């Protein structure tokens, strides 16, 4: 699924997590590391997809959390 910076912000609020960081900067860092890729725009908001590399990273986190 495509995500926006606003989606990330809303999810952090729902999880009751404090976001003392700039979400846009973090998204850009994930893009540079190849974990996210831009996927156009919708309603003037940039859309992002999790790349295969990002999915592999998340799977690794999930596996480590089970141990």
Backbone atoms as SQL, in Angstrom:
CREATE TABLE atoms (id INTEGER PRIMARY KEY, chain TEXT, resi INTEGER, resn TEXT, atom TEXT, x REAL, y REAL, z REAL);
INSERT INTO atoms VALUES
  (1, 'A', 1, 'UNK', 'N', 0.828, -1.193, 0.000),
  (2, 'A', 1, 'UNK', 'CA', 0.000, 0.000, 0.000),
  (3, 'A', 1, 'UNK', 'C', 0.865, 1.246, 0.000),
  (4, 'A', 2, 'UNK', 'N', 0.348, 2.265, -0.591),
  (5, 'A', 2, 'UNK', 'CA', 1.035, 3.552, -0.608),
  (6, 'A', 2, 'UNK', 'C', 0.801, 4.256, 0.726),
  (7, 'A', 3, 'UNK', 'N', 1.822, 4.986, 1.170),
  (8, 'A', 3, 'UNK', 'CA', 1.692, 5.751, 2.403),
  (9, 'A', 3, 'UNK', 'C', 2.130, 7.189, 2.153),
  (10, 'A', 4, 'UNK', 'N', 1.643, 8.070, 3.006),
  (11, 'A', 4, 'UNK', 'CA', 2.050, 9.476, 2.973),
  (12, 'A', 4, 'UNK', 'C', 2.654, 9.820, 4.332),
  (13, 'A', 5, 'UNK', 'N', 3.282, 10.958, 4.391),
  (14, 'A', 5, 'UNK', 'CA', 3.828, 11.426, 5.675),
  (15, 'A', 5, 'UNK', 'C', 2.695, 11.576, 6.682),
  (16, 'A', 6, 'UNK', 'N', 1.553, 12.015, 6.220),
  (17, 'A', 6, 'UNK', 'CA', 0.391, 12.171, 7.108),
  (18, 'A', 6, 'UNK', 'C', -0.055, 10.820, 7.663),
  (19, 'A', 7, 'UNK', 'N', 0.015, 9.759, 6.843),
  (20, 'A', 7, 'UNK', 'CA', -0.329, 8.414, 7.326),
  (21, 'A', 7, 'UNK', 'C', 0.593, 8.016, 8.477),
  (22, 'A', 8, 'UNK', 'N', 1.871, 8.291, 8.338),
  (23, 'A', 8, 'UNK', 'CA', 2.846, 7.962, 9.382),
  (24, 'A', 8, 'UNK', 'C', 2.531, 8.756, 10.637),
  (25, 'A', 9, 'UNK', 'N', 2.252, 10.038, 10.479),
  (26, 'A', 9, 'UNK', 'CA', 1.932, 10.898, 11.626),
  (27, 'A', 9, 'UNK', 'C', 0.697, 10.374, 12.365),
  (28, 'A', 10, 'UNK', 'N', -0.353, 10.029, 11.621),
  (29, 'A', 10, 'UNK', 'CA', -1.590, 9.527, 12.235),
  (30, 'A', 10, 'UNK', 'C', -1.355, 8.203, 12.960),
  (31, 'A', 11, 'UNK', 'N', -0.541, 7.332, 12.361),
  (32, 'A', 11, 'UNK', 'CA', -0.247, 6.048, 12.986),
  (33, 'A', 11, 'UNK', 'C', 0.503, 6.242, 14.296),
  (34, 'A', 12, 'UNK', 'N', 1.469, 7.150, 14.313),
  (35, 'A', 12, 'UNK', 'CA', 2.194, 7.426, 15.557),
  (36, 'A', 12, 'UNK', 'C', 1.254, 7.936, 16.643),
  (37, 'A', 13, 'UNK', 'N', 0.299, 8.773, 16.256),
  (38, 'A', 13, 'UNK', 'CA', -0.682, 9.293, 17.226),
  (39, 'A', 13, 'UNK', 'C', -1.546, 8.149, 17.747),
  (40, 'A', 14, 'UNK', 'N', -2.020, 7.268, 16.841),
  (41, 'A', 14, 'UNK', 'CA', -2.848, 6.130, 17.250),
  (42, 'A', 14, 'UNK', 'C', -2.088, 5.196, 18.188),
  (43, 'A', 15, 'UNK', 'N', -0.783, 5.071, 17.959),
  (44, 'A', 15, 'UNK', 'CA', 0.049, 4.204, 18.801),
  (45, 'A', 15, 'UNK', 'C', 0.472, 4.901, 20.084),
  (46, 'A', 16, 'UNK', 'N', 0.096, 6.166, 20.206),
  (47, 'A', 16, 'UNK', 'CA', 0.462, 6.996, 21.359),
  (48, 'A', 16, 'UNK', 'C', 1.978, 7.124, 21.513),
  (49, 'A', 17, 'UNK', 'N', 2.621, 7.212, 20.363),
  (50, 'A', 17, 'UNK', 'CA', 4.072, 7.403, 20.324),
  (51, 'A', 17, 'UNK', 'C', 4.360, 8.875, 20.106),
  (52, 'A', 18, 'UNK', 'N', 5.351, 9.381, 20.786),
  (53, 'A', 18, 'UNK', 'CA', 5.753, 10.766, 20.590),
  (54, 'A', 18, 'UNK', 'C', 6.683, 10.826, 19.394),
  (55, 'A', 19, 'UNK', 'N', 6.448, 11.790, 18.540),
  (56, 'A', 19, 'UNK', 'CA', 7.317, 11.953, 17.363),
  (57, 'A', 19, 'UNK', 'C', 8.096, 13.250, 17.530),
  (58, 'A', 20, 'UNK', 'N', 9.201, 13.147, 18.248),
  (59, 'A', 20, 'UNK', 'CA', 10.034, 14.319, 18.497),
  (60, 'A', 20, 'UNK', 'C', 10.992, 14.562, 17.334),
  (61, 'A', 21, 'UNK', 'N', 10.803, 13.824, 16.256),
  (62, 'A', 21, 'UNK', 'CA', 11.659, 13.958, 15.088),
  (63, 'A', 21, 'UNK', 'C', 10.834, 14.467, 13.901),
  (64, 'A', 22, 'UNK', 'N', 11.532, 14.917, 12.891),
  (65, 'A', 22, 'UNK', 'CA', 10.886, 15.402, 11.681),
  (66, 'A', 22, 'UNK', 'C', 10.589, 14.198, 10.787),
  (67, 'A', 23, 'UNK', 'N', 9.314, 13.871, 10.620),
  (68, 'A', 23, 'UNK', 'CA', 8.907, 12.697, 9.860),
  (69, 'A', 23, 'UNK', 'C', 9.389, 12.798, 8.411),
  (70, 'A', 24, 'UNK', 'N', 9.325, 13.963, 7.829),
  (71, 'A', 24, 'UNK', 'CA', 9.780, 14.144, 6.447),
  (72, 'A', 24, 'UNK', 'C', 11.251, 13.783, 6.297),
  (73, 'A', 25, 'UNK', 'N', 12.067, 14.199, 7.253),
  (74, 'A', 25, 'UNK', 'CA', 13.491, 13.865, 7.216),
  (75, 'A', 25, 'UNK', 'C', 13.705, 12.358, 7.310),
  (76, 'A', 26, 'UNK', 'N', 12.957, 11.700, 8.184),
  (77, 'A', 26, 'UNK', 'CA', 13.094, 10.248, 8.346),
  (78, 'A', 26, 'UNK', 'C', 12.679, 9.515, 7.071),
  (79, 'A', 27, 'UNK', 'N', 11.618, 9.986, 6.425),
  (80, 'A', 27, 'UNK', 'CA', 11.176, 9.381, 5.160),
  (81, 'A', 27, 'UNK', 'C', 12.273, 9.528, 4.111),
  (82, 'A', 28, 'UNK', 'N', 12.891, 10.700, 4.040),
  (83, 'A', 28, 'UNK', 'CA', 13.978, 10.923, 3.086),
  (84, 'A', 28, 'UNK', 'C', 15.163, 9.994, 3.370),
  (85, 'A', 29, 'UNK', 'N', 15.466, 9.780, 4.635),
  (86, 'A', 29, 'UNK', 'CA', 16.556, 8.866, 5.001),
  (87, 'A', 29, 'UNK', 'C', 16.231, 7.437, 4.576),
  (88, 'A', 30, 'UNK', 'N', 14.986, 7.023, 4.771),
  (89, 'A', 30, 'UNK', 'CA', 14.571, 5.685, 4.355),
  (90, 'A', 30, 'UNK', 'C', 14.645, 5.543, 2.838),
  (91, 'A', 31, 'UNK', 'N', 14.319, 6.614, 2.127),
  (92, 'A', 31, 'UNK', 'CA', 14.433, 6.625, 0.666),
  (93, 'A', 31, 'UNK', 'C', 15.898, 6.456, 0.261),
  (94, 'A', 32, 'UNK', 'N', 16.793, 7.203, 0.878),
  (95, 'A', 32, 'UNK', 'CA', 18.223, 7.113, 0.555),
  (96, 'A', 32, 'UNK', 'C', 18.788, 5.726, 0.841),
  (97, 'A', 33, 'UNK', 'N', 18.275, 5.066, 1.865),
  (98, 'A', 33, 'UNK', 'CA', 18.748, 3.718, 2.215),
  (99, 'A', 33, 'UNK', 'C', 18.088, 2.637, 1.368),
  (100, 'A', 34, 'UNK', 'N', 17.100, 3.042, 0.555),
  (101, 'A', 34, 'UNK', 'CA', 16.443, 2.089, -0.330),
  (102, 'A', 34, 'UNK', 'C', 15.299, 1.325, 0.297),
  (103, 'A', 35, 'UNK', 'N', 14.824, 1.757, 1.465),
  (104, 'A', 35, 'UNK', 'CA', 13.718, 1.079, 2.136),
  (105, 'A', 35, 'UNK', 'C', 12.353, 1.548, 1.635),
  (106, 'A', 36, 'UNK', 'N', 12.290, 2.773, 1.147),
  (107, 'A', 36, 'UNK', 'CA', 11.065, 3.334, 0.561),
  (108, 'A', 36, 'UNK', 'C', 11.389, 3.852, -0.826),
  (109, 'A', 37, 'UNK', 'N', 10.368, 3.870, -1.678),
  (110, 'A', 37, 'UNK', 'CA', 10.534, 4.454, -3.010),
  (111, 'A', 37, 'UNK', 'C', 9.343, 5.379, -3.282),
  (112, 'A', 38, 'UNK', 'N', 9.588, 6.532, -3.906),
  (113, 'A', 38, 'UNK', 'CA', 8.481, 7.433, -4.228),
  (114, 'A', 38, 'UNK', 'C', 7.561, 6.798, -5.261),
  (115, 'A', 39, 'UNK', 'N', 6.282, 7.094, -5.152),
  (116, 'A', 39, 'UNK', 'CA', 5.293, 6.505, -6.056),
  (117, 'A', 39, 'UNK', 'C', 4.255, 7.545, -6.474),
  (118, 'A', 40, 'UNK', 'N', 4.721, 8.693, -6.943),
  (119, 'A', 40, 'UNK', 'CA', 3.813, 9.724, -7.434),
  (120, 'A', 40, 'UNK', 'C', 3.225, 10.581, -6.338),
  (121, 'A', 41, 'UNK', 'N', 2.105, 11.218, -6.690),
  (122, 'A', 41, 'UNK', 'CA', 1.416, 12.097, -5.742),
  (123, 'A', 41, 'UNK', 'C', -0.087, 11.868, -5.817),
  (124, 'A', 42, 'UNK', 'N', -0.731, 12.176, -4.715),
  (125, 'A', 42, 'UNK', 'CA', -2.188, 12.116, -4.634),
  (126, 'A', 42, 'UNK', 'C', -2.630, 13.288, -3.778),
  (127, 'A', 43, 'UNK', 'N', -3.489, 14.115, -4.308),
  (128, 'A', 43, 'UNK', 'CA', -3.982, 15.298, -3.593),
  (129, 'A', 43, 'UNK', 'C', -2.814, 16.135, -3.061),
  (130, 'A', 44, 'UNK', 'N', -1.808, 16.334, -3.897),
  (131, 'A', 44, 'UNK', 'CA', -0.623, 17.139, -3.597),
  (132, 'A', 44, 'UNK', 'C', 0.236, 16.567, -2.468),
  (133, 'A', 45, 'UNK', 'N', 0.058, 15.293, -2.148),
  (134, 'A', 45, 'UNK', 'CA', 0.872, 14.635, -1.132),
  (135, 'A', 45, 'UNK', 'C', 1.699, 13.548, -1.806),
  (136, 'A', 46, 'UNK', 'N', 2.980, 13.520, -1.495),
  (137, 'A', 46, 'UNK', 'CA', 3.878, 12.525, -2.070),
  (138, 'A', 46, 'UNK', 'C', 3.534, 11.150, -1.515),
  (139, 'A', 47, 'UNK', 'N', 3.475, 10.165, -2.403),
  (140, 'A', 47, 'UNK', 'CA', 3.174, 8.793, -2.011),
  (141, 'A', 47, 'UNK', 'C', 4.461, 7.972, -1.984),
  (142, 'A', 48, 'UNK', 'N', 4.513, 7.027, -1.050),
  (143, 'A', 48, 'UNK', 'CA', 5.685, 6.177, -0.894),
  (144, 'A', 48, 'UNK', 'C', 5.258, 4.722, -0.842),
  (145, 'A', 49, 'UNK', 'N', 6.128, 3.851, -1.360),
  (146, 'A', 49, 'UNK', 'CA', 5.939, 2.407, -1.254),
  (147, 'A', 49, 'UNK', 'C', 7.135, 1.817, -0.520),
  (148, 'A', 50, 'UNK', 'N', 6.891, 0.749, 0.222),
  (149, 'A', 50, 'UNK', 'CA', 7.996, 0.037, 0.849),
  (150, 'A', 50, 'UNK', 'C', 8.640, -0.821, -0.233),
  (151, 'A', 51, 'UNK', 'N', 9.945, -0.688, -0.385),
  (152, 'A', 51, 'UNK', 'CA', 10.668, -1.445, -1.408),
  (153, 'A', 51, 'UNK', 'C', 10.867, -2.888, -0.952),
  (154, 'A', 52, 'UNK', 'N', 11.335, -3.733, -1.864),
  (155, 'A', 52, 'UNK', 'CA', 11.649, -5.110, -1.497),
  (156, 'A', 52, 'UNK', 'C', 12.703, -5.147, -0.397),
  (157, 'A', 53, 'UNK', 'N', 13.683, -4.266, -0.503),
  (158, 'A', 53, 'UNK', 'CA', 14.716, -4.185, 0.536),
  (159, 'A', 53, 'UNK', 'C', 14.092, -3.808, 1.886),
  (160, 'A', 54, 'UNK', 'N', 13.147, -2.863, 1.863),
  (161, 'A', 54, 'UNK', 'CA', 12.456, -2.463, 3.082),
  (162, 'A', 54, 'UNK', 'C', 11.631, -3.595, 3.670),
  (163, 'A', 55, 'UNK', 'N', 10.965, -4.366, 2.803),
  (164, 'A', 55, 'UNK', 'CA', 10.178, -5.507, 3.277),
  (165, 'A', 55, 'UNK', 'C', 11.078, -6.561, 3.917),
  (166, 'A', 56, 'UNK', 'N', 12.231, -6.828, 3.302),
  (167, 'A', 56, 'UNK', 'CA', 13.169, -7.792, 3.872),
  (168, 'A', 56, 'UNK', 'C', 13.658, -7.319, 5.242),
  (169, 'A', 57, 'UNK', 'N', 13.930, -6.032, 5.357),
  (170, 'A', 57, 'UNK', 'CA', 14.366, -5.476, 6.637),
  (171, 'A', 57, 'UNK', 'C', 13.284, -5.657, 7.702),
  (172, 'A', 58, 'UNK', 'N', 12.029, -5.361, 7.350),
  (173, 'A', 58, 'UNK', 'CA', 10.928, -5.508, 8.302),
  (174, 'A', 58, 'UNK', 'C', 10.726, -6.961, 8.700),
  (175, 'A', 59, 'UNK', 'N', 10.855, -7.866, 7.740),
  (176, 'A', 59, 'UNK', 'CA', 10.743, -9.298, 8.064),
  (177, 'A', 59, 'UNK', 'C', 11.828, -9.706, 9.062),
  (178, 'A', 60, 'UNK', 'N', 13.038, -9.191, 8.866),
  (179, 'A', 60, 'UNK', 'CA', 14.126, -9.488, 9.790),
  (180, 'A', 60, 'UNK', 'C', 13.832, -8.971, 11.193),
  (181, 'A', 61, 'UNK', 'N', 13.266, -7.774, 11.277),
  (182, 'A', 61, 'UNK', 'CA', 12.887, -7.229, 12.591),
  (183, 'A', 61, 'UNK', 'C', 11.845, -8.109, 13.253),
  (184, 'A', 62, 'UNK', 'N', 10.880, -8.565, 12.465),
  (185, 'A', 62, 'UNK', 'CA', 9.800, -9.403, 12.988),
  (186, 'A', 62, 'UNK', 'C', 10.352, -10.729, 13.506),
  (187, 'A', 63, 'UNK', 'N', 11.263, -11.317, 12.741),
  (188, 'A', 63, 'UNK', 'CA', 11.877, -12.578, 13.159),
  (189, 'A', 63, 'UNK', 'C', 12.673, -12.415, 14.442),
  (190, 'A', 64, 'UNK', 'N', 13.444, -11.335, 14.544),
  (191, 'A', 64, 'UNK', 'CA', 14.233, -11.074, 15.738),
  (192, 'A', 64, 'UNK', 'C', 13.350, -10.821, 16.960),
  (193, 'A', 65, 'UNK', 'N', 12.179, -10.205, 16.741),
  (194, 'A', 65, 'UNK', 'CA', 11.263, -9.924, 17.846),
  (195, 'A', 65, 'UNK', 'C', 10.661, -11.215, 18.404),
  (196, 'A', 66, 'UNK', 'N', 10.549, -12.228, 17.561),
  (197, 'A', 66, 'UNK', 'CA', 9.984, -13.515, 18.004),
  (198, 'A', 66, 'UNK', 'C', 10.939, -14.288, 18.901),
  (199, 'A', 67, 'UNK', 'N', 12.234, -14.009, 18.786),
  (200, 'A', 67, 'UNK', 'CA', 13.247, -14.767, 19.548),
  (201, 'A', 67, 'UNK', 'C', 13.321, -14.337, 20.963);
